[in-house]
């Protein structure tokens, strides 16, 4: 299982937005290779991902759906650069965008309880219909086929698992894994919404032995 990382997202690799059309994506791939910023194979793979409707969906849900392109790019660059977003900026975001940025912080080493708790709490704000509408709005502008809710739901399921992997890695790297894990477990074990069931299901995919004891499935 691969941990979440915005640095690997094709939109970031090519420096394009979710509203750019196919010609702009092709030009960006050529520029990335010509400038030496990306190897030809990496640039081609990123381009092919964004051009293929189904593979593109994974990149879209793993980006910042519903956020204007310019703001998405600057926000992602800031987080990847290690800048901590202020509370106001974080709370202004919703659903997948907020969860992805928080997961990125975990991937890059944030293991404080506040960040991990936010990542858990974000899950109840992620709605398949809303994510699908945001993605299809951008696809309309970019000239790509619309996507149905079933595929969006599948893509979000995979995204959730990568979020959990990022969280588990962060917990393991924290100064006190048992305490942090216990607090996170208490955060979602009593929840009666998507937070409990979705995270419990995703945790079942983590390699046995990597979970702190207080996050073991039999205790949830």
N, C-alpha and C positions, 0 to 999 in steps of 0.2 A: 504494500500500500504506500502511496506517495503522499507526503505532507503537502499542504497547500503552500503555494509560493507565487505571488504576483509577478515576480521577476521572470518566471517561465511562461507567462501568458503571452500568446502571439500578438495581442494588441500592444503590449508593452515592448516586446522584442522588435516589432516593426515600427513602433511609434505612430500607429494609426488609431483612429477612433472607431467605435461601433457604428458610426454613420457614414464612414468612408466607403465609396463604391469600389468595385473590383479593379478598376484601372489605377486608382490611388494606392490600393494594396500592392499591386504589381510593381508600381513605381517605387514604393517604399522598400520592397524586397530588393530591387535592383540597387537602390541607393545604399542599403545596409551592406550589401556585398561589395559594391564599388568603393565604399569608404573604409572597408575592413572592419566595420563594427560587428558584423556577423559572418560566420563561415557560410559558404554557399549552401551547404546541406541544411544548416539551421534556418537560414532565410527561406529556403524553398519549403521546408516543412511547415514553418509558420504561415507562409502564404497559402499553402494547400489546405491547412486547417481552417483558415478564415474564408476560403472559397467554397469549401464543402459544407452544405447546409447542416448536416448532423454533427460533424466535428466542430463546426463553428459554435454550436450551441454550448458545448462545454467551456469554450473560451468566454462566451457571453455571460453565462451564469457565474463564471470565475472572475469576472471583471466588476464593474460598478453599474449594473442595470438601473436605469431611471435617473442617472446623474448626467448632467450636460457634459459633452466631450471635453471641453477645456478644463472644467472643474475636476473631472475624473482623472485626467492626465496629471494635473498639478498635485492633486491629492495623493495619487499613487506614488508619484515621484518623491513626494515629501516623506511618506511612510517608508518607502524603500531606502531612502537616504538616512533613515534613522530619526527623523523628526517626530516627536510626540505631538499628536494632534490635541488641541485644547478641548476641554469637555464640551464646549458649545458646538464645535465643528463635528464632533462625534455624534452628539445627540441629534443634530440636524439631519443626519443620515438615517435611513431606514432599511430594514430587511437585509437583503443579500449584500448590499454595498457596505453597510455597517459591519456585518459579520465577516466579510472578506478582509476588510481593513484590520479588524481585530485579530483575525486568524494570522494575517501577515505579521502583526506585531509579535504574536506567539512564535511564529516561524523564525523570526529574527532575534529571539532570545527573551522577550518579555515573559516573565513567569510570576508576576505579581497577582495577587488574588483579585484585584479590581478588573484587570484585563481578562482573566480567565472567566470570571463571573459574567462579564459583559458578553463574552462569546457564547456562553450557555444561554443567557437571556435573549440574545438576538434570534435564536431559532424560532421562538414563538411569533416573531414578526414577519417571518418569511412565508409568503402566500404564493402558491403556484400561479394563480390567476394574475396577480399583480406583476409577478416577475415576467410571465408570458406576455402581458400587455406592453411592458416596458421594452422587452426585446423585440417584439413585433413592430413597435413604433419606430425603433432604430432601423430594423430591417427594411421597412417601407422606404425610408429615406435612402438607405444604402443600395436598394434594388435587389435584395435577397428574398427568397421564398419565406412566407410566414410559417411559424412552427406551432404545433398543437400542444395542448396542455399535458398530454400523456408523455411526450418527449421531454417537456420542461420538468415534469415531476421526476423522471428518471435521472435527468442531469443533476437536479438538486439533491437527489439521494446520494449520488457519487460525490458531490461537493461537500455534503455534510460529513461524509466519512473522512475526507481530507482535512476538514476542520478539526475533527476529533483527533486525528493523528497529530496535528499541530499542537493541540492542547495537551495531549498525553506527553509529547516530547518536551513541551515547556514545563509541565509538572515534574517530569523526571529530572530536569536541569535546575529546578528551583532549589533554594537553600533548605527547604523543609518539605519534601514531597508528601509524606504522610499527612501533615497538617493541611497543606494546600488541597490535596486530593479529597480529604474528608470534608472540607468546606465546600468544594465543588459538588461532591456527591449530595450533600444536604441541600444544595441549591436546586438541584433538579429532580431528586428522588421523590419529593413530595408534590412536584408540579403535576397538574392535571391536564396539561396541554402538550403541544408538540415537543417541548423541551425534554420531558421524561422519556417518552417512547422513542423519539427519533434518536436521541443520544444513547439510549440503552441499546437500540438495534445497531447503531454504528459502532459502539464499543465492542460488540460481538465479533467485529472484523479485525480488531487489534490482536496481534500475535500474543498468545498466552504467555504470561511471564513478564510482559512489558508494562502491564497495568499496576499501579500502586494498589496495595491490598484493599484499601478503603474504596477503590473503584471497581472491585471485582464484581462481576455480574450477579453472583449469587447473593450479594449484599444489597442489591438495588431492588 
